[in-house]
Amino acid sequence: MPLLEVKNLNLSVLTGNDLLPVVRDVSFRVDENQTLGIVGESGCGKSLTSLAIMGLLGGTPISMTSGSIVFSGQELTSLTNKERRSIMGNQIAMIFQEPMTSLNPVYRVGDQIIESLRKHRQMTKTKAKKRAIELLDLVKIPEPENRVESYPHQLSGGQRQRVMIAMALACDPKLLIADEPTTALDVTVQDEVLALIRDLQQRLGTALILISHDLGVIANTCDYVAVMYRGKIVEAAPTADLFSNVNHPYTHGLLNSIPVIDRDIEWLKAIPGRVPTINEKLAGCAFNPRCNIAENICTTCDPEQITLHDDHYVRCHFAKRGTND
Amino acid sequence: MLVYTFKRLLACIPTLLIASILVFLFIHLIPGDPVAILLGDAATPEDIAALTYEMGLDQPIWTQYLLWLGNVLQGDLGTSIFFHEPVLSVIADGAETSILLALMTMIWIVVFGIPIGILSATRHGSWVDQITSGGAMLFASIPTFWLGLYLILIFSVGLGWFPSSGFPSISDDGGLLNIRFLVLPSLTLAAPNAALIIRLVRASMLDVSREDHVRTAKAKGLHPMAVSLRHIFRNALIAVAAAFGFTFAALVSEAVVTETVFSLPGIGRLVVQSILRRDYPVIQGVILIIVVLYIIINLLVDLAYARLDPRVSLK
């Protein structure tokens, strides 16, 4: 039984009186102890998908129109708010993109870590504080006994993100969702934080969904990769298989746009064009205006998902043919 | 925090000095010879010379200032021309009423302003919010004298629940129950200010609720009430604390009107009467006390600010 199974998830944003689809027909699964990477450009719906799993879409103009999210055999979408909250921060926890603003500026970091322990584990204050110090030690913050009393503004960006990780791990979640956890950090710190997440994931056996726009980051961390474009998963495969057997021209473009340092090149290969906004109605495949192998069929007919082999899925009319450069 | 408090206290000294100079010069703003005006048309030149000497007005102005400042520091604010009593004791007579009125008003502002503001923010967009926001707008716009008269009409004349005017001291017959004389005036004074606090709490909470750390709090699975109070309101309180300083300034001017409407023997009414009587030393004394109070309130607001926002004391 998979730990998490998302099936045909559809999310729409309410603008005026229109419901515009932003995530369409997204399905994937995460097994226990597995790492799934979701990659795509900003605005492709990867963060929204993770917020939908967490149950954090309330109060936003985005709503789930159909689909199912099953976690540990439980259909999350049919739970009451209270039941949902007992899972949030407890069995599913999340690390956000902006460590600078994701911590409450008026509370000591220790008190912020304690909150979920007090809520979900009913710990006493002293016990929870001891656990908070352990957690800060776990995420390799030096002098955790002192740091537990620090306010967020007294910590660097990297340390704040470590605090966020400690906070997420507080209740030993079965699933950790990390939404661009290193994007806002200095390059030198990015690797450290990523290595920490990877290390903790392996040591604690937590399943992980890592969301990133950087295929390189995903490749180093994840067992399985889903590539999203404009609200749809266009290609999904085990990491090794995806890299050796690229099928979708968008995945190809993403791979090509990773700069290779040891080769002398004049121009970075970027994907031409831009991501269409959600208001633009596109016939056929959403990627066709930017695709270098698009033909007539691509502008009229949206490709169905095809299974190449085992666990490799792709949405492209020319999938079996491969791509040309 | 201690260093910050000390620094903030030191910073008050120049402000106090400048304020004292301005208040001192007030008596010199009187057109013409202040002594002649103080004594009126019937004064003989000898009277004028005598009072000029008595008030030290024949000295150079900076000597006058130092003498005055020395007296003020010893609690001597001069003598009321009308009462022929020390200004300080004239003001002290009105202080009980004004202090109790201010305290009660502040209690109403907190008791109504903050919970209704929170309610309005947490239910924002709903009918509850529409009613509270609309009501707040209404009360913020009603002039105090009009509201005071209507409260008298309804609760004193109509229902007879509260007395309509005056305030016997709480040390007189009736003791603490005499507070009931202040219920309507304090409600009148509180209404526009509580309305402002409602709107401010609501607006700041809505601002804070869009911040990233609120999402983090929700992601912990906290109850929405805990998110609203512990995370959103606690941050919004920083902006609200600052507003209490302005509220005090508004109270001072509104108290003048309210004390007149309810015939309360407070400092507000004393100011109005002293202006009509041209009792300049009393006016000067009241201004000085209000200025000092205002500086103290601002100091307290700043200290509260540092207490509420850990980022402040470091700067």
Interface residues (C-beta under 8 A of the other chain):
Chain A: M54 L56 G59 R84 R85 S86 I87 M88 G89 N90 A93 M94 F96 E98 T101 S102 L103 N104 P105 V106 Y107 Q112 E115 S116 K119 H120 Y151 H153 M164 M167
Chain B: S209 E211 D212 H213 R215 T216 A217 K218 A219 K220 G221 L222 H223 H231 R234 N235 I238 L308 D309 P310 R311 L314
